Amino acid sequence: MRDSLDFDKRIYFFLLVLLLIFIRYLTNELILEAVPNSEEVKEQGAFTFFYIYSTLGYLWTPFELLWKFTLIAFLLWLGAFILGYKIPYKDLWKFALVAEVIFIFPELIRFLVYINPETADSFTEIKEYRPLSLLSLIGYENVAPRLRYPLASINFFELLYMVLWTIGIHSFSGQNLKKSALVVFVGYVIPMAIWLTWFVLVYRD
């Protein structure tokens, strides 16, 4: 596993950020096209705040990813430590960088589903769509705003991410898959459940 992580991380990170920004930019353009009379509204400058917010989001993307890798690697390192396993933090951070590619797919699927924005009933439908999630299964219009983010976070790609981490922990620690899955549960699933619960409790409409 360590040998498979032996490549230029800077180029990989740059390409990952570039791809994410590109897909998000295209998706944001679809959202704007789904707004009724979008060309007229655009000429009136009504999208200015949206453009500013989107640009800040693009600029924040690399820092968002670096923070995510650092936090997840630390939580899993801590989970392994609590369970009595020693795994180098550096290896976990590198693995977090590689595993992030999984989350390219939901971004890409959302773009492809609404590549023709006229198929959407509203721009909100595109904005709230999260493929293969509980939110998409139930329908965002049937869910209270405070529950949309938590339900969107429970999806197939998160499960795949956890499976990938289980395999990674197994390779780094030498423990069996059952013990490795327990590390992922303690270091990733529990913190995520706490975070989503806190989000629901503090959310204000």
C-alpha positions in Angstrom: 0.0 0.0 0.0 2.8 2.4 0.9 4.4 1.8 -2.5 1.2 2.6 -4.3 1.1 6.0 -2.6 4.6 6.8 -3.8 3.9 9.4 -6.5 4.0 13.1 -6.9 1.3 14.3 -4.5 1.5 17.9 -5.6 0.5 17.2 -9.2 -2.2 14.9 -8.1 -3.6 17.5 -5.6 -3.4 20.2 -8.3 -5.4 18.1 -10.8 -7.9 17.1 -8.1 -8.6 20.7 -7.2 -8.7 21.8 -10.9 -11.2 19.0 -11.7 -13.4 19.8 -8.8 -13.5 23.5 -9.6 -14.2 22.9 -13.2 -17.1 20.5 -12.5 -18.6 22.9 -9.9 -18.2 25.8 -12.3 -20.2 24.0 -15.0 -22.8 22.9 -12.5 -23.2 26.5 -11.2 -23.8 27.6 -14.8 -26.5 25.0 -15.2 -28.1 26.3 -12.0 -28.2 29.8 -13.4 -29.6 28.6 -16.7 -32.5 26.9 -14.8 -33.6 30.3 -13.4 -36.6 31.6 -15.3 -35.7 34.3 -17.7 -32.0 33.8 -16.7 -30.6 36.0 -19.5 -32.8 39.0 -18.6 -32.1 38.5 -14.9 -28.3 38.2 -15.6 -28.4 41.5 -17.5 -30.0 43.2 -14.5 -27.1 42.1 -12.4 -29.2 40.0 -10.1 -26.6 37.2 -10.1 -23.8 39.3 -8.7 -24.0 37.8 -5.2 -24.1 34.3 -6.7 -21.0 35.0 -8.8 -19.1 36.4 -5.8 -20.1 33.5 -3.6 -19.2 30.9 -6.2 -15.8 32.6 -6.9 -15.0 32.5 -3.2 -16.0 28.8 -3.2 -13.6 28.1 -6.0 -10.8 29.9 -4.3 -11.5 28.1 -1.0 -11.5 24.6 -2.6 -7.8 23.8 -2.1 -7.9 24.9 1.5 -11.1 23.0 2.1 -9.5 19.8 0.8 -6.3 20.3 2.8 -8.3 20.8 6.0 -10.5 17.8 5.2 -7.4 15.5 4.7 -5.8 16.8 7.9 -8.9 16.3 10.0 -9.9 12.9 8.7 -6.3 11.6 8.9 -6.1 12.8 12.5 -9.5 11.3 13.5 -8.5 8.0 12.1 -5.1 8.1 13.7 -6.8 8.9 17.0 -9.3 6.0 16.4 -6.5 3.6 15.8 -4.7 4.9 18.8 -7.7 4.4 21.0 -8.0 0.8 19.9 -4.4 0.2 20.5 -3.0 0.3 16.9 -0.2 2.4 15.7 -0.4 3.9 12.2 1.8 6.6 10.9 -0.2 9.9 10.5 1.7 10.7 7.3 0.4 7.5 5.6 -3.2 8.3 6.6 -2.9 11.8 5.2 -1.6 10.5 1.9 -4.4 8.0 1.8 -7.0 10.7 2.5 -5.6 12.6 -0.5 -5.9 9.6 -2.8 -9.3 8.5 -1.5 -10.9 11.9 -2.1 -11.2 11.0 -5.8 -14.4 9.1 -4.9 -16.2 12.4 -4.3 -15.5 13.5 -7.8 -18.1 11.1 -9.0 -21.2 12.6 -7.2 -20.2 16.0 -8.5 -19.8 14.7 -12.0 -23.1 12.7 -11.9 -25.0 15.8 -10.8 -23.6 17.8 -13.7 -24.4 15.0 -16.2 -28.0 14.5 -14.9 -28.8 18.1 -15.4 -26.6 18.8 -18.4 -29.8 20.0 -20.0 -31.1 22.3 -17.3 -34.6 22.4 -18.8 -35.2 18.9 -17.4 -35.2 20.4 -13.9 -38.4 21.8 -12.4 -36.4 24.6 -10.8 -32.8 25.7 -10.1 -33.3 24.5 -6.5 -33.7 21.0 -7.8 -30.2 21.1 -9.3 -28.7 22.8 -6.3 -30.1 20.3 -3.9 -29.6 17.2 -5.9 -27.2 14.7 -4.3 -27.0 11.4 -6.3 -27.5 8.1 -4.5 -28.2 9.7 -1.2 -31.1 9.5 1.2 -32.0 13.1 0.3 -32.5 12.2 -3.4 -34.4 9.1 -2.4 -36.9 11.0 -0.2 -36.9 14.2 -2.3 -35.5 17.5 -1.1 -39.0 19.1 -1.3 -40.3 16.6 1.3 -37.5 17.3 3.8 -37.1 20.2 6.2 -34.2 22.5 5.3 -32.3 21.5 8.5 -32.3 17.8 7.5 -31.2 18.2 3.9 -27.5 18.4 4.5 -27.4 15.4 6.9 -29.6 13.3 4.5 -27.4 14.3 1.6 -24.3 13.2 3.5 -25.7 9.7 3.9 -25.0 8.3 0.5 -23.4 5.5 -1.5 -20.2 7.3 -2.0 -19.7 7.8 1.7 -20.1 4.1 2.2 -17.6 3.4 -0.6 -15.2 5.8 1.1 -15.5 3.9 4.4 -14.9 0.6 2.6 -11.8 2.1 1.0 -10.6 3.4 4.3 -11.1 0.0 5.9 -8.9 -1.5 3.2 -6.3 1.2 3.8 -6.3 0.8 7.6 -6.0 -3.0 7.1 -2.9 -2.4 4.9 -1.2 0.1 7.2 -1.9 -1.6 10.5 -1.7 -5.3 9.5 -5.0 -5.9 11.4 -7.8 -7.9 9.9 -10.7 -6.3 8.1 -13.1 -6.5 11.0 -10.7 -4.6 13.3 -9.9 -2.2 10.6 -13.6 -1.5 10.1 -13.9 -0.8 13.8 -11.1 1.8 13.5 -13.1 3.5 10.7 -16.3 3.3 12.8 -14.6 4.9 15.8 -12.5 7.4 13.9 -14.9 8.4 11.1 -18.5 7.2 11.5 -18.9 8.4 15.1 -17.4 11.9 14.5 -19.5 12.2 11.4 -22.7 11.3 13.3 -21.8 13.8 16.1 -21.2 16.5 13.5 -24.5 15.9 11.6 -26.4 15.8 14.9 -24.8 19.1 16.0 -25.7 20.6 12.6 -29.4 19.7 13.0 -29.5 21.0 16.5 -27.9 24.4 15.8 -29.5 25.0 12.3 -31.7 28.1 12.1 -34.2 28.6 9.2 
